[in-house]
Amino acid sequence: MIDLGPHATFIIAAYAIVSLVTIGLVGVTISNVFRQARRLERLEAERKTGA
């Protein structure tokens, strides 16, 4: 393994936090895409029915 020196704990923690934040942002983005698709389907259905 690479020798990270005396700051190994900080470096590993920083990478872990950045990874978690990135995964969270990707999750929120994917969730938003599906939510917007459902909303668009609802709006198109309302437009077709004239409601």
N, C-alpha and C positions, 0 to 999 in steps of 0.2 A: 504494500500500500504506500501511497505517497506520504512523505513526512511533511505534515503541515506545521510543525513547530509547536511552540508554546501556546499558540492561539487556535489550535485545532478545534476546541469546543466551540469557540465563537464562530469559526468558519462553517463548521457543520451545522450549527444552529441557524446561521444566516441562510445557508442553502435550503435547509428544511422549511424555514418560514417563507422564503420566496417561492418554493415549490408549492406549498399549501395555498398561498395567495393566488398563484397562477392557476392552479386546479380549480379554486373557487371561482375565479373570474370566467374561466371556460365554462364551468357549470352554470353560472348565472346567464351567460350569453346563450347557451343552448336552451335553457329554460325560457328565456325571452323569445327566442325564435319560435318555439312551439306555441307559446302564449299568443304571439302576434299572428301566427297562422290560424289558430282557432278564432281569434277575433275577426280576422279577415273573412273567414268562412261564414261567421255569423252575420257580418255586415253584407256580404254578397247574398246570403239567403234572405235578409230583410229587404234588400233592393229588389230581388226577384218577386217577392210577395207583395211589394208595395207598402209594407208596413212602416 
